[in-house]
């Protein structure tokens, strides 16, 4: 079963900004080809970091206000939040190792 959480405008503040652990948010849309390319990597990270990092996806079509608040203009955009702040931001498909390094740093 997937460890990936579906973030929405209704649960974003509670699940992401108030999270006691770092959170990786994948801003995506179903029609986005590169978003579908990185989805398996996001799934793997969710499983590998279960318990120490929260991993989820936010559909920008359904959550335009949050996407706008964080200046998401291209997707996929992946952000790592820690203590309610963005500590890392990636735009476009990223190698898994690069995301792992950023998550390890956020956990540290």
N, C-alpha and C positions, 0 to 999 in steps of 0.2 A: 504494500500500500504506500502511496505517495506521502512524503513528509512535507510536501510543498503546501503552504497555506495560501488561500485566496484572499488577498487584501482588498478591501473596498473603502469607499469614502466613510462608511459607517464605522469600520473597525480599525482604520489606519492609526488614529491617535493611540488607542489602547494597545494594539498589537505591535506597533512599530515604535512610536515615540516614547511610550512608557515601558517598553520591554526591558527587563533586567539583563538580557543578553544582547550581543550585537545582532543586527537584522540585515539580511541581504534582500533587497527588493528588486525584482525584475519587472520594469515597466515595459509592457508588451501589448500587442493586439493580435487577434486571431488571423488577420489578413497579412501579417508581416512575415515575409519569408525568412529573414535573418533571425527573427524571434523564434521561429520554429526550429532553426538550426541550433540555437543555444539552449533550447528547452531541455534536452537530455543532460546537458552539463549542470543546469540548475537542479534537476532531479537528483543527480549524483551527489552534488554538494549538500543537498537537503538530507540525504541519507547519511553521508559521511560526517556531517557536523551536528547530527541530531542530538539535542540536549545542551549543546554549547553555543549554537548559533541558530537563530530562527531564519528560515528561508521561505520566501513567498513571492507571488506574482501579483501584479496589479494591472488590470486591463485598462489602458488609457482611454479607450472609447467609453467605458462605463464610469471612469473616475477622472474626468477631465479637470476638476478643481484641484485635486491633489497633484496631478501631473503638472498643471500650470504653476502651482505653488512652488514646485521644485524645478521649474524651468526645463521640463522634459520637452524637447523639440524634435528629437530623433529617437527612434526605437530600433532595437532594444537599448534601453538605458538601464544599467544596473547600479544601484547605490547601496552602500553599506552605512547603516545608521548605528550609532553608539551613544547611549545617553540622550537620545532625542535629536542628535545632530548628525549631519552627513559627514562621514570621515573619509569616504572614498567614493569616486564616481567614475563609471566606465560607460562609454557610448560605443555601440556596435558589438559585434560578436568578439568575444575575448577568449584567449586560451584558458583552459581550466586552471593551469598552474598559476597564472597571474591572479585569478580570483582567489585561489587557495592562499597565496601569499598575503593578499589583502585581508582575508578573513582571519588568518593566523595572527596578523598584526593587530587586528581589532580585538581579538580575544585576549592577547597578551597583556 
